[in-house]
Amino acid sequence: MTDTTSSSSGQQPGSSTDSSTGTAAGPTPAAPGGPAGAVAGFVVGGWRRFRSLPLPMRLTAYVALGLVLLLVLATATATVLVRRPLPQTSGVVEVAGLDGEVEVLRDEHGIAQIYADTMGDLARGQGYVHAQDRFFEMDVRRHATAGRLAELFGEEAVESDAYVRTMGWRRVAEKEVALLTPDTRAFLEAYADGVNAYLDDRGTSTISVEYTVLGLGGLDYQPEDWTPVDSLAWLKAMAWDLRGNMGDEIDRVLSADAVGAERAAQLFPAYPYGEVTPIVTQGAVVDQVYEQDAERGQTRLPLRPGFEADQHDALRDLRDGLERMPAWLGRGEGIGSNSWVVSGELTESGDPLLANDPHLGTSLPGVWTQMGLHCRDVGPQCPLDVSGFTFSGVPGVIIGHNADVAWGFTNLGPDVADLFVERVSGEDVLRDGELRPLRIREEVIRVQGGEDVRITVRTGSHGPLVSDVAEQIAEVADVASGRLGTIVPEGDEAAVALQWTALQPGTTADAILALNLATDWDSFRAAAADFEAPAQNLVYADTEGHIGYQAPGRIPIRKSGNDGKLPSAGWLPENDWTGSTVPYDALPSVLDPDEGFVVTANQAVVGPDYPYFLTDDWDRGARSERIRDLLTQRFEAGPVDADDMLEVQLDTRNPMAPVLVPHLLDVPLDRGYADDGQELLGDWDFSQPAEGEHSAAAAYYNVVWANLLRLVFDDELPADLAADGGQRWMAVVTDLLDEPDDPWWDDVVTEEVETRDDTLARAMLEARDELVRRQARDAESWTWGHLHRLDLRSATLGESGIGPVEALLNRDDWGVGGGSAIVDATSWDAAEGYAVTAAPSMRLVTSPGDWDASRWVNLTGVSGHPASEHYTDQTDLWADGETLPWRFGDEAVEDATEDRLVLQPPD
């Protein structure tokens, strides 16, 4: 690779260009008069006076000056090191492997639109730009998904590496390559070529400042070439983050162990099917095909067999094992999303509108980076013309639109992972009355600065034994007793296996490229058929005026009818999956629904009469019902536009407040200090803005809520089951409010027997004291944004504990509105504090009638370099509820271009 023009997005360190004038800077000649002459005279006179000082004073001054010069030199050196990785964004670069010239046009936010003449060159250009902006993030991801983080970060990463190695994410990805279409494989390979062209002949200090920091810590490292498997493996991490109800499966067992089955059942209320509108409100399955015009009750498939599901009395600390996975790989809990699509019959323009804002854990850089991929002449040989949100490391656009169709995602959330307790004897596992051999392999984890770690991975018919790599999971010697119907014989062991659809090779990468190329509803549905994991709700709109919804995904059918709510006995064949999945054509879908709109916010896709079991652990519908209400109100007022869609995305109304506040207001408190906060609730509209009117009430309410959960549940539940305050806990407390003498209200630590109102009063008084400590005595001056902070932290070195490194990589302290189970879903964990833990990772509104009228914004920015102006340049906009123009057409892109980089083949 040869740079033929050395122009970039920012002036490189060491340049001799004056930043204020753009001209060559040199010594200013002395002048006999004027300002320069005055300065020269002052310097000469000052030097003479300094020479006349006593020697000790002069020596002290010399030492001080030397320290200042060393500090300046160190600062300058650090600046050079931090800015060195900033990519070239204008000029010409020769890139091996290209068929022709590739143009990379960037706007004022660094968002790249890539133009080429072939599909291969578009993929190479995308790989090159992703590597320019975010290679360290890509490299960390591939180490994580291969179970090799310890090679970069040392022994602290060994446990998560062992977990990933045991599940075998990369081994699955390696098998997937052969399943993909030739076009997808070629696209992945060309993308890898682009990444490697950027890496070619570059030292790590020119790729990312994080490598420089790691090098100072002793890491001797040069990145390996990128491969298609590296891209495919990251899709496993996204599937893990969105895997469904595994956390609830564990918590049900642990809760029953702590408080008994009857009281534990109160903590997992049944899904309120009659109170929440499903995503698809029409149609039924007829002969294994979902027909949107069929009447409910026409189902011709038998329901699941009625075997009783086996249950455990105890499964010790399995949750702790899952917590060993890095938080930035996802917990699979508390994550949701909003999307909806509106027919042109209800819009001001007469064309559809599609809105989407996926909710994911916060990180820096954010998970998304915006980009466009455009064939100069769109046709059979080069059909791609697409723009949207991409994953660095994965070719194509994940969510966005092309010239014909737009699509968005929310998590479908089906139960695609089950835990099985296995009886293991030596190298065998009990299966249907017989001992069958386990598959056993050895893995070696290389550890930076330490000794290699060897692990043994054992796999049975249900999947890998995850209990082998988590110490707490291994404490399951008694799990096979009680209702499992047997006791593990002495000398044998009880182990826990994970069966998960994403551990079977799939074709999701085919779906991504096919979605990018879809031209209508039929080609869109055909593309979605390959989207196997993670299973998603797909909303759709096109330039012909159609809107639609499709549920894709590989969803298992369980042989016994076990609903997956609890771990099962692995030795009983009636607990198995059948080996079949819900037929794609039987999954719910609808084109141009009768209502004229579709809302998805992780609620149930269909009603309980649907013949296949998907899950019962849906989101309980607070967000979806609020979105439907807001849209309906706007439809009644007249046609809607993109601004209406954006306003709905920013709604902060708390769904629990209308239920709890009347009870809080009924509790008598002493006048003055004690009831100052309570008084705020009387005029509260239940919104949760960061600042301004109603923010003080929101702050008080949320502190009351956190204290209430602690007082009600912490005295009986262990710390790892503490109430996080999300939508499930809102349902639990809603039910308890109607039972003022329920034992949950009593604090078992005290001698008194507390009732509901006793506990509500104590929660309010303690919230009053807490807010005085945290903010001010004056209740009117409290704000929710002061408590509810968004801190963006680098997931690796940003948690190093080294102050200067954290200061370099992290960006903190945005006060934001919203909250858990709210449309503006800035979630927080009531057991941990008020800081944002997950948030809308981006927001978009697409307008198929005029693509250039679409809007978008990212949580962070497109760059992964902390010295870049695009590191977090969209976060202020995001926090203020603003968006950017989403330019798509050639003219609009050209008008917005600030930097133009040409990638060309070598001569």
Salt bridges, closest charged atoms under 4 A:
ASP99 OD2 - ARG124 NH1 3.63
GLU103 OE1 - ARG376 NH2 3.81
GLU103 OE2 - ARG900 NH1 3.33
ASP107 OD2 - ARG887 NH1 3.95
ASP117 OD2 - ARG376 NH1 3.18
ASP121 OD1 - ARG124 NH1 2.85
ASP133 OD2 - ARG106 NH1 3.14
GLU137 OE1 - ARG134 NH1 3.22
GLU137 OE2 - ARG141 NH2 2.81
ASP139 OD1 - ARG142 NE 2.80
ASP139 OD1 - HIS143 ND1 3.30
GLU151 OE1 - ARG148 NH2 2.83
GLU159 OE2 - ARG324 NH1 2.59
GLU174 OE2 - ARG170 NE 3.88
GLU176 OE2 - LYS236 NZ 2.58
GLU224 OE2 - ARG148 NH2 2.79
ASP230 OD2 - ARG142 NH1 3.02
ASP230 OD1 - ARG170 NH1 2.79
ASP248 OD1 - ARG728 NE 3.94
ASP251 OD2 - ARG319 NH2 2.40
ASP257 OD2 - ARG316 NH1 1.81
ASP287 OD2 - ARG300 NH1 3.00
ASP313 OD1 - ARG483 NH2 2.95
GLU323 OE2 - ARG319 NH1 3.98
GLU323 OE1 - ARG331 NE 3.39
GLU333 OE1 - ARG319 NH2 3.72
ASP357 OD2 - HIS359 NE2 2.91
ASP385 OD1 - HIS374 ND1 2.65
ASP415 OD1 - ARG558 NH2 3.30
ASP418 OD2 - ARG558 NE 2.75
GLU422 OE2 - HIS462 ND1 2.66
GLU443 OE1 - ARG165 NH1 3.00
GLU443 OE2 - ARG441 NE 2.88
ASP452 OD2 - ARG446 NH1 2.35
ASP468 OD2 - ARG458 NE 2.82
GLU493 OE2 - ARG458 NH1 2.98
GLU532 OE1 - ARG554 NH2 2.66
ASP576 OD2 - ARG431 NH2 2.15
ASP576 OD1 - HIS462 NE2 2.80
ASP585 OD1 - ARG525 NH2 3.79
ASP592 OD2 - HIS546 ND1 2.75
GLU595 OE2 - ARG628 NH2 2.53
ASP616 OD2 - LYS565 NZ 3.78
ASP617 OD1 - ARG252 NH2 2.65
ASP619 OD2 - ARG623 NH2 3.26
ASP644 OD1 - ARG634 NE 3.78
GLU647 OE2 - ARG634 NH2 3.08
ASP651 OD2 - ARG626 NE 2.92
ASP675 OD2 - ARG671 NH1 2.98
ASP676 OD2 - ARG768 NH2 2.74
GLU679 OE2 - ARG671 NH1 3.10
ASP685 OD2 - HIS694 NE2 3.53
GLU693 OE2 - HIS694 NE2 3.50
GLU716 OE1 - ARG263 NH1 2.54
ASP747 OD2 - ARG762 NH1 3.33
ASP757 OD1 - ARG756 NE 3.00
GLU766 OE1 - ARG710 NH2 2.45
GLU766 OE2 - ARG762 NE 2.81
GLU770 OE2 - ARG774 NE 2.86
GLU799 OE2 - ARG793 NE 3.12
GLU806 OE1 - ARG793 NH2 3.20
ASP812 OD2 - ARG793 NH1 3.23
ASP813 OD1 - ARG789 NE 2.94
ASP824 OD1 - ARG843 NH2 3.20
GLU869 OE2 - HIS870 NE2 3.93
ASP873 OD2 - HIS109 ND1 2.93
ASP873 OD2 - HIS870 ND1 2.91
GLU894 OE2 - ARG900 NH2 2.40
